Every structure is written in structure tokens, then in C-alpha cells.
Amino acid sequence: MGTSASIPADTPQDTRIQGANNTGPTQGLTLAPGQQPCATAKRILPQTATGAPQRTTSGHRQLPFTTIVMPALNEERFIAHAIGSIMPPHGEIDCELIVADGGSSDRTCQIVRDLMRKDERIRLVSNPQRIQAAAMNLAAGIADARAKILVRADCHALYPPGFVTHCVRTLLQTNSASVVVPMRAQGQGRLQKAIAAAQNCRLGNGGAAHRMGGASGYVEHGHHAAFLRDVFEDLGGYDTGFVCNEDAELDRRITASGNRIYLAGDAPITYFPREKLESLAKQYYRYGIGRAQTTVKHRARPRLRQLLPVACLLGCTVAFGLALFDPRALLVPAAYIALCLITGIFVAVREKDPAALGSGVAAIVMHMSWASGFLVGLAKSMLAQPPQDARAIGTT
């Protein structure tokens, strides 16, 4: 939200505006004291008197009413395309789209109002807390009473045709509480292409399944797409104390409550990354802080792919200090930088795109920023925890 990525000019027109011209029509949730999370994900497909699923006149199963939620903040360059790509055609599925605006100062709200006049399924609400977590919680509370499914949508993304319907069907067919999807970064300018290449390769994403286009199956985490509304609300929604990584934190509570998360590997979305290294660094610094908060809150051991950037940062920092006494210590950061740059060359050759040569530099920025945020977030979170909680970090 509120960033300056750009939508490639060669994006197919039918993908960019599909559904945009259709005609027709409080605060975040908290878990009440003593309230228990939903134990299992329930199938909520409408049933006839005989117990068989209801069907539309076309013979397809009638899917539950779905609320699509799109947090927004200064997204005038992207929001029309995002809405156009995710809104299902009329008659495909009963739904609404709630745009939760965090106080945009550009034309975001006006663009949404223009779309509302063309499609009565679109709603615009204010999100006083501004952050995405609060937007989702707010929308879950004010969604249409018929809504059984929540779909989370991002302004900096384009969605394949039939995305909402596919996610809802997958959610029900797999008896899951949440469906997550792969995301593929795409850039336009040379630097944005380099950043996208870094985010799409193992050097930049650590091999995360939803970043590598993993096969469909049950997972512990992924890019959020759809939820059973009752499970989302029973768990208290997103933790609004998290500016970033609220998705991974919620995933831990979903699985801890006995529910399952399913990666729909056949429904990848296109994501538009940051255009500048400075904004990329800020983004990944926040990501690192959020991951640290999750680690402390759930007393979890970080994965190896999360520890490696921290090891690189600490190793390079110590090496620079030791270089004051022995210049050979500089071989450590030199080796790390060389590894990243060489990997960038291989990525460029594989992608047949010279712009990807810069992916090694982008990966270094991502590693160092994420690791710095993680260490700062870990220190702050542990200091904020009671002593017994701080000592328990990593024991479960």
C-alpha cells in the first residue's frame, strides 16, 4: 500500500480491466475473554432439502456469498486494474467488494466511487487504523450478513480470470479454513525487473513454496487469498499490533486451532514490487520486524531460510570490525557479495533478461534489510515480553 510500483504497459487489456465495467448493483476484531477458536473448518455449501448441493440454472453448484476485501492507501495508479481483474462477472458468484481506504490523499477514493456507479457490488469504507490487518478485520465485521467466505485482495496485484470462484471452490473442496496462492513478481523498468527477479528466485525468497510456484497441497503459510469467515472471526482476525507479517502470525493460529491451510498452486497472482532500492529496503525492514514479532509471540524457532540473512549480516559486520586488525577478514563480505552477484548472472541467463543482472544487488538489499529488522524487532519484542516468555523463545 502507498508504494510506487508500476503496472507493465504490455499487460493484456482483457486481464487489466475485466469486470471493471460491469453494471448492476469500527475497529478491528478482538477475541473475547474465554472465547475458543473454531475447532474445525466447516463445509458451508448450501444444501437442498434432500441434502444435495443447490445448483444454479446453469447446473453449477451454488457457491456461498463471498466478500472480497481490498485494503488501499494512495493507490490511484493501481486500484482500477486490481478491482477489474478480481471482480467476478455478474452471475458467476454472489459477492461484494469492500475497499477499506486508510486515508488516501490521491484520487484513490474517487476512482473507487466511479467504479461503484458502474457496479453496485463495490463498497468504499474508511479504515482509520490505516494498516492492512485492521482493514481486513473491519471488513469482516461489516460484511454482508450472507457472507460465508472472505477473500483478501491487494492493490499491487493482478488476478487471473475466475480467481475468486476458484479460491472459494478450493476452500470448500479441501475442507480448509484458508486458501493461499503463489505470487509471481513482475517489473517494468530495469530496476523493478531486477527486484522482481530477486523475489522470484531462491536467493531472494529462500525457497518459500508460495514464492516458488509450489504444487498444490496443505501448507503452513502462503500468500493469503480466502478464509472461512467464521474461522477468521472466531480466531479474532489479524493481530493489528503487526504492521507486517500479520498473515504468517494468523496462519500459526489457524493451524494451532486444528484447521488447515491449502496452497492452490494453480491460481498464481501477479505482484508488482517496489521500484526503488530505498523503498525495497524499508519494506523488507518492516518484514523482518514482523517476523520477529511472530517468533516471539508464538515462541517459535525461525526457519533456516530466515536465519541465513541474519547470519550474513552478523558475519559481515564482525568481519568489517576484524578487518581493522586483519584485512583478510574482508574475504567474508567479499564472498557473500560475490555469491549474490554471480547468482544474479545465472538468473539473468535463465530469464534471458539483462535487467535481471541486478537481482544480486536487490537480494543483498533484501537480506540486509530483513535481517536488520528482524534483530531490532526481536530485541524490542523480547523486552516487551514478561521474563518467563522471553526465556521460552525457541523452546517449542
FIMAR-971325 format. One record per residue (C-alpha): x, y, z. Coordinates in steps of 0.25 Angstrom, whole numbers, padded with zeros to 4 digits. Each point is the difference from the previous one (the first is absolute). Example, Ala and Ser with C-alpha at 12.3 -4.5 7.8 and 13.67 -1.06 7.14 Angstrom:
! FIMAR-971325
REC     px     py     pz
REC   0049  -0018   0031
REC   0006   0014  -0002
END
This chain:
! FIMAR-971325
REC     px     py     pz
REC   0000   0000   0000
REC   0004   0014  -0003
REC   0012  -0004  -0008
REC   0005   0003  -0014
REC   0001  -0012  -0008
REC  -0006   0000  -0014
REC  -0009  -0009  -0009
REC   0007  -0004  -0012
REC  -0005   0007  -0013
REC  -0001  -0013  -0007
REC  -0010  -0007   0010
REC  -0011  -0006  -0008
REC  -0012   0010  -0001
REC  -0010  -0011   0003
REC   0008  -0004   0013
REC   0001   0014   0004
REC  -0014   0005   0000
REC  -0008  -0013   0000
REC  -0013   0003   0008
REC   0003   0015   0002
REC  -0011   0004  -0009
REC  -0011  -0010   0005
REC  -0013   0007   0003
REC  -0009  -0004   0012
REC   0000   0003   0013
REC   0041   0012   0088
REC   0012  -0005   0005
REC   0007  -0013  -0002
REC  -0006  -0013   0005
REC   0005  -0005   0014
REC  -0001  -0013   0006
REC  -0009   0001   0012
REC   0005  -0006   0013
REC  -0003  -0014   0001
REC  -0004  -0001  -0015
REC   0005  -0013  -0006
REC   0005  -0001  -0015
REC  -0008  -0008  -0009
REC   0005  -0014   0000
REC  -0002  -0005  -0014
REC  -0003   0007  -0013
REC  -0014  -0003  -0004
REC  -0006  -0002  -0014
REC  -0010   0010  -0002
REC  -0005  -0003  -0014
REC  -0015   0003  -0001
REC  -0009  -0013   0001
REC  -0013  -0003  -0005
REC  -0011  -0007   0008
REC   0006  -0014  -0005
REC   0014   0004   0004
REC   0005   0002  -0014
REC   0007   0013  -0003
REC  -0008   0011  -0006
REC   0002   0002  -0015
REC  -0001   0012  -0009
REC  -0008   0000  -0013
REC   0013  -0003  -0007
REC   0002  -0013   0008
REC   0011   0005   0008
REC   0001  -0001   0015
REC  -0005   0013   0007
REC   0012   0006   0008
REC  -0002   0007   0013
REC  -0001   0015   0000
REC   0015   0006   0000
REC   0005   0013   0005
REC   0013   0005  -0007
REC   0008   0010   0008
REC   0011   0009  -0006
REC   0008   0009   0010
REC   0004   0013  -0007
REC   0009   0012   0003
REC   0004   0009  -0012
REC  -0002  -0010  -0011
REC  -0005   0009  -0011
REC   0009  -0007  -0010
REC  -0004  -0014   0003
REC  -0014  -0001   0006
REC  -0008   0000  -0012
REC   0008  -0011  -0006
REC   0000  -0009   0012
REC  -0015   0002   0002
REC  -0002  -0003  -0015
REC   0008  -0013   0001
REC  -0006  -0006   0013
REC  -0015   0004  -0002
REC  -0008  -0012  -0005
REC  -0009   0002  -0011
REC  -0015   0001   0004
REC  -0006  -0014   0002
REC   0013  -0007   0003
REC  -0001   0001   0015
REC  -0008   0009   0009
REC   0010   0010   0006
REC   0003   0014   0005
REC   0014   0007   0000
REC   0003   0009   0012
REC   0011   0010  -0003
REC   0006   0004   0014
REC   0007   0013  -0002
REC   0010   0004   0010
REC  -0001   0015  -0003
REC   0005   0002  -0014
REC   0004   0014  -0004
REC   0000  -0003  -0015
REC  -0011  -0004  -0010
REC  -0002  -0014   0006
REC  -0013   0003   0006
REC  -0006   0007  -0012
REC   0004  -0011  -0009
REC  -0007  -0010   0009
REC  -0012   0009   0000
REC   0000   0000  -0015
REC   0000  -0015   0000
REC  -0011  -0001   0010
REC  -0009   0007  -0009
REC   0002  -0011  -0011
REC   0000  -0012   0010
REC  -0009   0001   0012
REC   0008  -0012   0006
REC   0011   0009   0004
REC   0000   0008   0013
REC   0010   0010   0006
REC   0003   0001   0015
REC   0010   0008   0008
REC   0011  -0007   0008
REC   0004   0009   0011
REC   0011  -0009   0004
REC   0006   0000  -0014
REC   0007  -0013   0000
REC  -0004  -0012  -0007
REC  -0003  -0009   0012
REC  -0010   0010   0005
REC  -0006   0001  -0014
REC  -0003  -0015   0000
REC  -0005   0000   0014
REC  -0009   0012  -0003
REC  -0006  -0006  -0012
REC  -0002  -0014   0006
REC  -0009   0007   0010
REC  -0008   0009  -0009
REC  -0001  -0010  -0012
REC  -0014  -0005  -0005
REC  -0007  -0009   0010
REC   0000  -0010  -0011
REC   0015  -0001  -0002
REC   0006  -0013   0004
REC   0013   0002  -0007
REC   0010   0011   0001
REC   0010   0003  -0012
REC   0012   0009   0003
REC   0005   0008  -0012
REC   0011   0009  -0002
REC   0001   0013  -0009
REC   0014  -0004  -0005
REC  -0004  -0012  -0007
REC  -0008  -0006  -0012
REC  -0008  -0012   0001
REC  -0003  -0011  -0010
REC  -0014  -0001  -0005
REC  -0009  -0008   0009
REC   0009   0002   0012
REC  -0011   0002   0010
REC  -0009  -0011  -0004
REC   0012  -0010  -0001
REC   0005   0004   0014
REC  -0014  -0002   0006
REC  -0001  -0014  -0006
REC   0013  -0004   0004
REC  -0003   0005   0014
REC  -0012  -0009   0001
REC   0005  -0012  -0008
REC   0013  -0001   0009
REC  -0008   0002   0013
REC   0010   0011   0004
REC  -0001   0013   0008
REC   0009   0008  -0009
REC   0005  -0001  -0015
REC   0013   0007  -0003
REC   0006   0002  -0014
REC   0013   0001  -0007
REC   0005   0014  -0004
REC   0009   0004  -0012
REC   0007   0013   0001
REC   0000   0008  -0013
REC   0007   0013  -0004
REC   0000   0010  -0011
REC   0013   0009   0001
REC   0014  -0006   0001
REC   0001   0002   0016
REC  -0014  -0005   0002
REC   0002  -0012  -0009
REC   0013  -0003   0008
REC  -0008   0001   0013
REC  -0010  -0010  -0005
REC   0010  -0010  -0005
REC   0006   0000   0014
REC  -0013  -0002   0007
REC  -0003  -0011  -0010
REC   0013  -0008   0002
REC   0004  -0009   0012
REC   0011   0010   0004
REC  -0010   0011   0002
REC  -0012  -0008   0006
REC   0007  -0012   0007
REC  -0008  -0010  -0008
REC  -0013   0003   0007
REC  -0011  -0008  -0007
REC  -0009   0011  -0004
REC   0011   0008  -0006
REC   0006  -0012  -0008
REC  -0013  -0004  -0006
REC  -0002  -0012   0008
REC  -0009  -0012  -0003
REC  -0014   0001   0007
REC  -0001  -0006   0013
REC  -0001   0002   0015
REC   0010   0010   0006
REC   0003   0008   0012
REC   0001   0014  -0007
REC  -0003   0007  -0013
REC  -0005   0013  -0007
REC  -0014   0002   0006
REC  -0012  -0002  -0009
REC  -0012  -0005   0006
REC  -0006  -0004   0014
REC  -0012  -0006   0006
REC  -0006   0012   0007
REC  -0004  -0007   0013
REC   0014  -0005   0002
REC   0006   0014  -0003
REC  -0009   0006   0010
REC   0001  -0011   0011
REC   0015   0002   0000
REC  -0001   0015   0001
REC   0004   0003  -0014
REC   0014   0006  -0002
REC   0008   0006   0012
REC   0000   0015  -0003
REC   0013   0001   0008
REC   0007  -0005  -0012
REC   0003   0010  -0011
REC   0006  -0011  -0008
REC   0000  -0016   0000
REC  -0014   0000   0006
REC  -0003  -0011  -0010
REC   0010  -0009   0005
REC  -0004   0003   0014
REC  -0014  -0004  -0003
REC   0004  -0012  -0007
REC   0006  -0005   0012
REC  -0013   0002   0008
REC  -0008  -0007  -0011
REC   0009  -0013   0000
REC   0001   0000   0015
REC  -0015   0000   0001
REC  -0001  -0013  -0008
REC  -0004   0007  -0013
REC   0008  -0002  -0013
REC   0006   0009  -0011
REC   0000  -0004  -0014
REC   0009   0006  -0011
REC  -0007   0001  -0013
REC   0012  -0001  -0009
REC  -0009   0001  -0013
REC  -0004   0014   0004
REC   0012   0009  -0001
REC  -0001   0015   0001
REC   0009   0011  -0006
REC   0006   0009   0010
REC   0007   0014  -0003
REC   0012   0002   0009
REC   0007   0013   0005
REC   0007   0008  -0011
REC   0011   0006   0009
REC   0010  -0007   0008
REC  -0003   0010   0012
REC  -0015  -0004   0000
REC   0004  -0014  -0001
REC   0009   0001   0012
REC  -0011   0006   0008
REC  -0009  -0010  -0004
REC   0009  -0012   0004
REC   0004   0007   0013
REC  -0015   0000   0004
REC  -0001  -0014  -0005
REC   0012  -0004   0010
REC  -0007   0007   0011
REC  -0013  -0007  -0002
REC   0007  -0014  -0001
REC   0007   0003   0013
REC  -0014   0004   0007
REC  -0005  -0014  -0005
REC   0012  -0007   0005
REC  -0001   0006   0014
REC  -0016  -0001   0001
REC   0000  -0015  -0004
REC   0013  -0004   0006
REC   0004  -0005  -0013
REC   0014  -0004  -0006
REC   0003   0008  -0013
REC   0002  -0009  -0012
REC   0013  -0001  -0006
REC  -0003   0009  -0012
REC  -0004   0010   0011
REC   0013  -0001   0007
REC   0010   0000  -0012
REC  -0002   0015  -0002
REC   0002   0003   0015
REC   0013  -0008  -0001
REC   0005   0007  -0012
REC  -0003   0014   0006
REC   0007  -0004   0013
REC   0011  -0007  -0007
REC   0003   0012  -0009
REC  -0001   0010   0012
REC   0010  -0008   0008
REC   0009  -0002  -0012
REC   0000   0015  -0002
REC   0004   0002   0014
REC   0011  -0010   0000
REC   0006   0006  -0013
REC   0005   0011   0008
REC   0010  -0010   0005
REC   0001  -0010  -0011
REC  -0005   0004  -0014
REC  -0002  -0014  -0004
REC  -0013   0000   0008
REC  -0006   0008  -0012
REC   0000  -0013  -0007
REC  -0013  -0003   0007
REC  -0008   0011  -0005
REC   0007  -0001  -0013
REC  -0004  -0015  -0002
REC  -0014   0004   0004
REC  -0001   0011  -0010
REC   0006  -0008  -0011
REC  -0010  -0012   0002
REC  -0011   0010  -0001
REC   0005   0006  -0013
REC   0003  -0013  -0006
REC  -0013  -0005   0003
REC  -0006   0012  -0007
REC   0008  -0003  -0012
REC  -0006  -0014   0000
REC  -0014   0006   0002
REC   0002   0009  -0012
REC   0004  -0011  -0009
REC  -0011  -0009   0004
REC  -0011   0011  -0001
REC   0007   0005  -0013
REC  -0001   0014   0005
REC   0012   0009   0002
REC  -0008   0008   0011
REC   0001  -0012   0009
REC   0015   0002   0001
REC  -0004   0010   0011
REC  -0008  -0011   0008
REC   0013  -0003   0008
REC   0001   0015   0005
REC  -0015  -0001   0003
REC   0002  -0013   0008
REC   0011   0007   0008
REC  -0010   0011   0004
REC  -0011  -0009   0003
REC   0009  -0009   0009
REC   0007   0011   0008
REC  -0013   0008   0002
REC  -0008  -0012   0004
REC   0011  -0005   0010
REC   0001   0014   0006
REC  -0015   0001   0002
REC   0000  -0014   0006
REC   0011   0003   0010
REC  -0007   0013   0004
REC  -0013  -0006   0001
REC   0005  -0012   0008
REC   0006   0010   0010
REC  -0012   0008   0001
REC  -0010  -0011   0001
REC   0008  -0008   0010
REC   0002   0012   0009
REC  -0015   0002  -0001
REC  -0003  -0014   0005
REC  -0001  -0005   0014
REC   0014  -0006   0005
REC  -0006  -0014  -0001
REC  -0005   0002  -0014
REC   0014   0006  -0005
REC   0007  -0012   0006
REC  -0009  -0010  -0007
REC   0003   0005  -0014
REC   0004  -0012  -0009
REC  -0004  -0010   0010
REC  -0012  -0005  -0008
END
